[in-house]
Amino acid sequence: MKKKFDQIFSILEKNDPFPKTELNFTNEFTLLVAIVLSAQSTDVGVNKATDRLFQVIKTSQDLYELGLEGLKPYIKTIGLYNTKAKNLIALAKLLLNKPVPETIDELEALPGVGSKTARVFLNCARNVPVIAVDTHVFRVSKRIGIAKGKDAKKVEDELNQNIPTKWKLYAHHWLILHGRYTCKARKPECCKCPISQNCNYFLNLPK
């Protein structure tokens, strides 16, 4: 399996050596806000909302003072915006005059922050080599054959345990971007896929 990881990630690295999140942000706090908003929403949709929101808020104090009813108009185009607004105001209150936490456990204790959100934040903001599993990572990992788990948590555990350390910092981004632009859910573009020869799905297609 190590050989397969090396083959896949060396190709993805060659095509995109330093991938990064496509969410827009101005600092660590606004990155956390953007990631919370991105749950079950697209980065494009979140960026449209935060382009305006982040002109108004930069810190937890700004967000807390904006308040629930002040926040909602900025994010009303995002799915589950009522729940996300409540969580973000509660999160802002807890972080008043405090930096964003540094550990997964501390992050997961914040309203609206789950396992995926905590790991995405640590990877993007602190360069922690940890894998977060969203719908793209789950799909791509299963298709190409580097994970077998039947749910996101099991796939997350598999990837964090098995992906060699040298690839971990950027693996999350490579898999997301590959799923977003090439290994799409309904119509994977195998004809242009750079890792098709290492992909279980492609190799098992009828010839």
Secondary structure, 3 states (H helix, E strand, C coil): CHHHHHHHHHHHHHHCCCCCCCCCCCCHHHHHHHHHHHCCCCHHHHHHHHHHHCCCCCCHHHHHHHCHHHHHHHHCCCCCHHHHHHHHHHHHHHCCCCCCCCCHHHHHCCCCCCHHHHHHHHHHHHCCCCCCCCHHHHHHHHHHCCCCCCCHHHHHHHHHHHCCHHHHHHHHHHHHHHHHHCCCCCCCCHHHCCCHHHCHHHHCCCC
